[in-house]
């Protein structure tokens, strides 16, 4: 029994150690043709920069979004705006990273991450225009229904200075 416990603990430690924290810059601008095919999509442009923005050695995601003038963003008068959110990332038991905004601002799940790109998924993630808790624009197209965003890896300079 003791050896089974040791092997299990070692396997879990190895799995956790094998995970790499998200880092770098990822972005995408959706074409007019793409947006026309997806009229509920609220994101025209999105960038995510990962880093230790708080000095606590935990990865954080700095998310910047330019909304499309369609879907619920257009209906609420928020189409064409620039919104941001900072989210703290943690490694979940599933082996995937997830980044959560404070004040119940939602979560971005990292479904895929490699040298070429990033695949995010959310059913609720708020972005806003200030430092207030929460936010104004939900990246989910339909409340509580998952939506995914596939972004390309870019040089870190592509994400620098976008939200100030």
Backbone as CSV, one residue per row, in Angstrom:
resi,resn,N_x,N_y,N_z,CA_x,CA_y,CA_z,C_x,C_y,C_z
1,UNK,0.824,-1.185,0.000,0.000,0.000,0.000,0.869,1.251,0.000
2,UNK,1.920,1.207,0.821,2.807,2.365,0.928,3.476,2.674,-0.400
3,UNK,3.890,1.657,-1.138,4.539,1.893,-2.430,3.544,2.436,-3.453
4,UNK,2.269,2.028,-3.361,1.243,2.554,-4.266,1.042,4.040,-4.017
5,UNK,1.003,4.433,-2.753,0.847,5.852,-2.415,2.036,6.646,-2.929
6,UNK,3.243,6.146,-2.722,4.445,6.841,-3.194,4.438,6.979,-4.713
7,UNK,4.059,5.930,-5.406,3.999,5.973,-6.868,2.947,6.974,-7.321
8,UNK,1.790,6.996,-6.655,0.721,7.940,-7.013,1.165,9.379,-6.797
9,UNK,1.799,9.632,-5.656,2.284,10.985,-5.372,3.348,11.382,-6.388
10,UNK,4.249,10.488,-6.708,5.285,10.766,-7.694,4.689,11.040,-9.067
11,UNK,3.679,10.272,-9.446,3.029,10.485,-10.746,2.351,11.839,-10.797
12,UNK,1.663,12.227,-9.727,1.021,13.549,-9.689,2.049,14.666,-9.720
13,UNK,3.131,14.508,-8.981,4.182,15.527,-8.970,4.831,15.662,-10.343
14,UNK,5.051,14.543,-11.014,5.629,14.571,-12.353,4.690,15.243,-13.334
15,UNK,3.379,14.940,-13.236,2.400,15.562,-14.125,2.380,17.069,-13.930
16,UNK,2.361,17.519,-12.662,2.326,18.957,-12.384,3.612,19.623,-12.852
17,UNK,4.750,18.964,-12.652,6.021,19.546,-13.056,6.140,19.639,-14.572
18,UNK,5.472,18.750,-15.285,5.558,18.744,-16.740,4.753,19.871,-17.371
19,UNK,3.819,20.457,-16.626,3.000,21.542,-17.156,3.833,22.818,-17.231
20,UNK,3.650,23.558,-18.300,4.347,24.820,-18.479,3.366,25.956,-18.295
21,UNK,3.765,26.934,-17.528,2.910,28.106,-17.319,2.779,28.870,-18.633
22,UNK,1.604,29.432,-18.890,1.432,30.205,-20.122,2.291,31.464,-20.083
23,UNK,2.888,31.790,-21.223,3.671,33.013,-21.329,3.684,33.473,-22.777
24,UNK,3.920,34.752,-22.972,4.009,35.288,-24.319,2.792,36.090,-24.714
25,UNK,2.738,36.422,-25.993,1.701,37.267,-26.575,0.950,36.475,-27.645
26,UNK,-0.381,36.578,-27.606,-1.232,35.905,-28.574,-2.306,36.885,-29.016
27,UNK,-2.669,36.862,-30.281,-3.681,37.807,-30.755,-4.352,37.296,-32.018
28,UNK,-5.488,37.935,-32.311,-6.192,37.649,-33.559,-7.124,38.803,-33.880
29,UNK,-7.189,39.119,-35.161,-8.181,40.054,-35.682,-9.055,39.257,-36.630
30,UNK,-10.361,39.271,-36.372,-11.293,38.507,-37.190,-11.695,39.320,-38.418
31,UNK,-11.734,38.667,-39.558,-12.071,39.328,-40.825,-13.559,39.658,-40.888
32,UNK,-13.903,40.558,-41.776,-15.313,40.898,-42.003,-16.096,39.660,-42.447
33,UNK,-15.466,38.830,-43.275,-16.132,37.612,-43.742,-16.416,36.671,-42.572
34,UNK,-15.448,36.505,-41.666,-15.648,35.649,-40.496,-16.783,36.187,-39.631
35,UNK,-16.757,37.490,-39.368,-17.796,38.088,-38.530,-19.176,37.957,-39.178
36,UNK,-19.242,38.075,-40.501,-20.525,37.919,-41.199,-21.069,36.494,-41.039
37,UNK,-20.167,35.506,-41.019,-20.587,34.105,-40.831,-20.977,33.814,-39.385
38,UNK,-20.552,34.677,-38.452,-20.811,34.484,-37.019,-21.408,35.766,-36.440
39,UNK,-22.674,36.058,-36.758,-23.273,37.347,-36.378,-23.432,37.569,-34.873
40,UNK,-23.332,36.535,-34.074,-23.427,36.718,-32.620,-22.069,37.015,-31.983
41,UNK,-20.969,36.834,-32.740,-19.632,37.042,-32.175,-19.444,38.505,-31.797
42,UNK,-18.953,38.740,-30.595,-18.762,40.110,-30.115,-17.306,40.566,-30.191
43,UNK,-16.389,39.685,-30.528,-14.968,40.020,-30.554,-14.495,40.249,-31.989
44,UNK,-14.014,41.476,-32.258,-13.373,41.781,-33.544,-11.871,41.522,-33.437
45,UNK,-11.265,42.021,-32.360,-9.842,41.824,-32.104,-9.674,41.374,-30.667
46,UNK,-8.706,40.490,-30.449,-8.402,40.050,-29.092,-6.905,39.817,-28.979
47,UNK,-6.343,40.256,-27.866,-4.952,39.934,-27.566,-4.868,39.498,-26.112
48,UNK,-3.973,38.556,-25.861,-3.739,38.063,-24.510,-2.232,38.016,-24.302
49,UNK,-1.772,38.756,-23.297,-0.361,38.732,-22.922,-0.267,38.076,-21.553
50,UNK,0.588,37.067,-21.450,0.785,36.385,-20.174,2.070,36.891,-19.544
51,UNK,2.039,37.065,-18.237,3.231,37.475,-17.516,2.967,37.543,-16.034
52,UNK,4.002,37.865,-15.287,3.894,38.044,-13.844,3.711,39.536,-13.588
53,UNK,2.482,40.021,-13.806,2.207,41.448,-13.714,2.111,41.944,-12.285
54,UNK,1.950,41.050,-11.327,1.743,41.476,-9.943,2.959,41.239,-9.058
55,UNK,3.986,40.601,-9.592,5.186,40.329,-8.803,5.032,39.175,-7.833
56,UNK,4.016,38.333,-8.013,3.809,37.220,-7.079,4.160,35.858,-7.684
57,UNK,4.876,35.848,-8.802,5.343,34.622,-9.467,4.220,33.728,-9.954
58,UNK,3.048,34.277,-10.140,1.897,33.545,-10.679,1.594,34.121,-12.048
59,UNK,1.334,33.282,-13.049,1.008,33.843,-14.362,-0.327,34.594,-14.333
60,UNK,-0.338,35.713,-14.988,-1.544,36.515,-15.160,-1.766,36.707,-16.642
61,UNK,-3.022,36.893,-17.035,-3.375,37.167,-18.430,-3.900,38.597,-18.512
62,UNK,-3.331,39.370,-19.411,-3.800,40.719,-19.706,-4.562,40.610,-21.023
63,UNK,-5.887,40.707,-20.944,-6.762,40.480,-22.094,-7.282,41.830,-22.600
64,UNK,-7.101,42.089,-23.886,-7.615,43.296,-24.523,-8.519,42.875,-25.678
65,UNK,-9.701,43.501,-25.754,-10.681,43.158,-26.774,-11.195,44.425,-27.433
66,UNK,-11.294,44.402,-28.763,-12.053,45.414,-29.501,-13.308,44.689,-29.955
67,UNK,-14.453,45.216,-29.551,-15.705,44.526,-29.855,-16.161,44.786,-31.288
68,UNK,-16.825,43.803,-31.838,-17.466,43.939,-33.153,-18.793,44.666,-32.938
69,UNK,-19.263,45.316,-33.954,-20.540,46.019,-33.855,-21.654,45.064,-34.275
70,UNK,-21.803,44.002,-33.498,-22.817,42.973,-33.754,-23.057,42.206,-32.471
71,UNK,-24.010,41.316,-32.506,-24.329,40.511,-31.331,-24.770,41.375,-30.168
72,UNK,-24.584,40.847,-28.959,-25.037,41.591,-27.787,-24.222,42.860,-27.550
73,UNK,-22.992,42.952,-28.117,-22.211,44.189,-27.990,-22.902,45.327,-28.737
74,UNK,-23.383,45.060,-29.917,-24.102,46.083,-30.680,-25.427,46.425,-30.001
75,UNK,-26.129,45.417,-29.518,-27.433,45.645,-28.884,-27.323,46.519,-27.640
76,UNK,-26.176,46.448,-26.941,-25.994,47.234,-25.721,-25.232,48.537,-25.975
77,UNK,-24.927,48.844,-27.250,-24.204,50.065,-27.576,-22.714,49.988,-27.304
78,UNK,-22.183,48.785,-27.167,-20.763,48.612,-26.850,-19.944,48.103,-28.035
79,UNK,-20.545,48.070,-29.216,-19.813,47.648,-30.409,-18.747,48.669,-30.761
80,UNK,-17.586,48.199,-31.166,-16.493,49.081,-31.570,-15.697,49.662,-30.418
81,UNK,-15.958,49.213,-29.196,-15.217,49.702,-28.029,-14.014,48.848,-27.721
82,UNK,-13.102,49.402,-26.916,-11.929,48.661,-26.458,-12.103,48.386,-24.972
83,UNK,-11.951,47.122,-24.600,-12.190,46.677,-23.234,-11.049,45.772,-22.797
84,UNK,-10.789,45.729,-21.512,-9.704,44.900,-21.002,-10.066,44.209,-19.707
85,UNK,-9.212,43.258,-19.339,-9.380,42.530,-18.088,-8.054,41.872,-17.746
86,UNK,-7.738,41.834,-16.463,-6.580,41.104,-15.959,-7.127,39.882,-15.223
87,UNK,-6.536,38.724,-15.476,-7.023,37.486,-14.858,-5.846,36.679,-14.317
88,UNK,-6.006,36.144,-13.131,-4.983,35.315,-12.482,-5.121,33.884,-12.974
89,UNK,-4.008,33.295,-13.379,-4.028,31.940,-13.942,-3.600,30.907,-12.902
90,UNK,-4.263,29.765,-12.941,-3.927,28.653,-12.057,-3.993,27.355,-12.848
91,UNK,-3.195,26.410,-12.420,-3.210,25.077,-13.016,-4.276,24.261,-12.314
92,UNK,-5.231,23.778,-13.059,-6.337,23.008,-12.489,-5.995,21.523,-12.411
93,UNK,-6.824,20.790,-11.694,-6.634,19.349,-11.549,-6.692,18.626,-12.890
94,UNK,-7.334,19.228,-13.864,-7.448,18.629,-15.194,-6.131,18.681,-15.959
95,UNK,-5.144,19.438,-15.434,-3.879,19.612,-16.128,-3.899,20.809,-17.062
96,UNK,-5.025,21.520,-17.111,-5.140,22.711,-17.955,-5.075,23.964,-17.095
97,UNK,-4.568,25.024,-17.709,-4.545,26.322,-17.049,-5.881,27.020,-17.272
98,UNK,-6.291,27.802,-16.289,-7.476,28.645,-16.395,-7.146,29.983,-15.752
99,UNK,-7.640,31.060,-16.350,-7.356,32.404,-15.867,-8.676,33.057,-15.468
100,UNK,-8.769,33.464,-14.202,-10.020,33.985,-13.661,-9.885,35.451,-13.276
101,UNK,-10.900,36.226,-13.623,-10.954,37.633,-13.260,-11.523,37.764,-11.858
102,UNK,-11.057,38.779,-11.131,-11.566,39.017,-9.781,-13.026,39.444,-9.820
103,UNK,-13.650,39.415,-8.653,-15.042,39.861,-8.476,-16.009,39.097,-9.365
104,UNK,-15.777,37.813,-9.517,-16.637,36.964,-10.342,-16.760,37.477,-11.769
105,UNK,-15.614,37.880,-12.332,-15.593,38.360,-13.710,-15.465,37.250,-14.732
106,UNK,-15.489,36.002,-14.289,-15.450,34.885,-15.220,-14.078,34.273,-15.395
107,UNK,-14.020,33.271,-16.259,-12.807,32.477,-16.455,-12.570,32.177,-17.924
108,UNK,-11.296,32.235,-18.313,-10.844,31.761,-19.623,-10.116,30.449,-19.400
109,UNK,-10.543,29.395,-20.056,-9.862,28.109,-19.975,-8.891,28.004,-21.148
110,UNK,-7.683,27.571,-20.869,-6.703,27.363,-21.927,-6.836,25.918,-22.386
111,UNK,-7.441,25.746,-23.550,-7.706,24.414,-24.080,-6.528,23.878,-24.881
112,UNK,-5.711,24.770,-25.406,-4.544,24.374,-26.168,-3.530,25.499,-26.176
113,UNK,-2.260,25.150,-26.057,-1.186,26.134,-26.042,0.063,25.473,-26.591
114,UNK,0.626,26.069,-27.642,1.877,25.559,-28.184,2.679,26.720,-28.759
115,UNK,3.755,26.414,-29.483,4.619,27.453,-30.010,3.937,28.300,-31.082
116,UNK,2.845,27.814,-31.660,2.157,28.549,-32.722,0.933,29.323,-32.267
117,UNK,0.254,28.829,-31.228,-0.985,29.490,-30.881,-1.578,29.096,-29.555
118,UNK,-2.761,29.645,-29.322,-3.479,29.498,-28.078,-4.961,29.305,-28.395
119,UNK,-5.585,28.338,-27.747,-7.020,28.133,-27.888,-7.652,28.390,-26.531
120,UNK,-8.523,29.409,-26.470,-9.229,29.784,-25.249,-10.683,29.378,-25.355
121,UNK,-11.280,29.090,-24.187,-12.712,28.790,-24.156,-13.311,29.459,-22.918
122,UNK,-14.502,30.013,-23.091,-15.207,30.605,-21.960,-16.709,30.490,-22.169
123,UNK,-17.430,30.502,-21.073,-18.887,30.624,-21.119,-19.293,31.925,-20.431
124,UNK,-18.288,32.607,-19.835,-18.532,33.860,-19.125,-17.191,34.491,-18.799
125,UNK,-16.898,35.636,-19.400,-15.680,36.382,-19.089,-15.941,37.845,-19.407
126,UNK,-15.934,38.664,-18.361,-16.232,40.084,-18.513,-14.981,40.904,-18.777
127,UNK,-15.117,41.878,-19.666,-14.068,42.864,-19.904,-14.677,44.241,-19.652
128,UNK,-13.827,45.202,-19.308,-14.333,46.530,-18.983,-13.407,47.637,-19.433
129,UNK,-13.725,48.857,-19.025,-12.945,50.028,-19.448,-12.139,50.653,-18.319
130,UNK,-12.232,50.121,-17.133,-11.520,50.726,-16.010,-10.987,49.698,-15.057
131,UNK,-10.608,50.178,-13.878,-10.039,49.307,-12.855,-11.096,48.728,-11.922
132,UNK,-12.359,48.989,-12.215,-13.427,48.484,-11.355,-13.503,46.962,-11.449
133,UNK,-14.038,46.366,-10.394,-14.261,44.922,-10.404,-15.311,44.569,-11.455
134,UNK,-15.231,43.335,-11.923,-16.208,42.874,-12.905,-15.905,43.419,-14.280
135,UNK,-16.917,43.916,-14.955,-16.729,44.427,-16.299,-18.057,44.728,-16.950
136,UNK,-17.986,45.009,-18.245,-19.163,45.452,-18.973,-19.557,44.535,-20.127
137,UNK,-18.577,43.946,-20.796,-18.860,43.150,-21.990,-18.424,41.705,-21.761
138,UNK,-19.363,40.779,-21.910,-19.101,39.348,-21.777,-18.624,38.816,-23.132
139,UNK,-17.503,38.095,-23.126,-16.977,37.545,-24.377,-17.808,36.391,-24.914
140,UNK,-18.608,35.772,-24.062,-19.495,34.705,-24.539,-20.565,35.321,-25.430
141,UNK,-20.853,34.668,-26.532,-21.830,35.191,-27.487,-23.252,35.067,-26.952
142,UNK,-23.503,33.965,-26.289,-24.803,33.694,-25.679,-24.522,33.362,-24.216
143,UNK,-25.217,33.983,-23.271,-24.935,33.722,-21.859,-24.905,32.232,-21.530
144,UNK,-23.851,31.858,-20.822,-23.659,30.489,-20.331,-23.438,29.442,-21.423
145,UNK,-23.173,29.857,-22.651,-22.811,28.906,-23.713,-21.354,29.135,-24.080
146,UNK,-20.624,28.042,-24.168,-19.180,28.139,-24.421,-18.884,28.688,-25.814
147,UNK,-17.832,29.494,-25.845,-17.314,30.021,-27.089,-15.790,29.897,-27.028
148,UNK,-15.184,29.626,-28.173,-13.730,29.466,-28.234,-13.117,30.520,-29.133
149,UNK,-11.888,30.892,-28.800,-11.121,31.835,-29.599,-9.743,31.238,-29.848
150,UNK,-9.369,31.150,-31.123,-8.071,30.617,-31.502,-7.175,31.786,-31.890
151,UNK,-6.072,31.956,-31.155,-5.168,33.086,-31.348,-3.805,32.605,-31.828
152,UNK,-3.089,33.494,-32.508,-1.748,33.189,-32.996,-0.713,33.771,-32.048
153,UNK,0.400,33.061,-31.893,1.515,33.588,-31.095,2.175,34.707,-31.898
154,UNK,2.455,35.800,-31.219,3.115,36.950,-31.809,4.294,37.357,-30.932
155,UNK,5.200,38.193,-31.463,6.270,38.706,-30.602,5.656,39.486,-29.434
156,UNK,6.319,39.457,-28.289,5.808,40.148,-27.104,5.506,41.624,-27.382
157,UNK,6.257,42.227,-28.264,6.062,43.649,-28.575,4.683,43.926,-29.180
158,UNK,4.054,42.922,-29.782,2.720,43.107,-30.382,1.654,43.324,-29.314
159,UNK,1.888,42.854,-28.095,0.924,43.037,-27.013,1.298,44.204,-26.094
160,UNK,2.515,44.672,-26.156,2.965,45.723,-25.249,2.267,47.046,-25.525
161,UNK,1.842,47.690,-24.465,1.280,49.022,-24.574,-0.106,49.121,-25.168
162,UNK,-0.805,48.021,-25.326,-2.154,48.085,-25.942,-3.192,48.617,-24.985
163,UNK,-2.982,48.444,-23.706,-3.992,48.850,-22.727,-3.318,49.721,-21.678
164,UNK,-3.510,51.009,-21.809,-2.882,51.932,-20.837,-3.837,53.025,-20.478
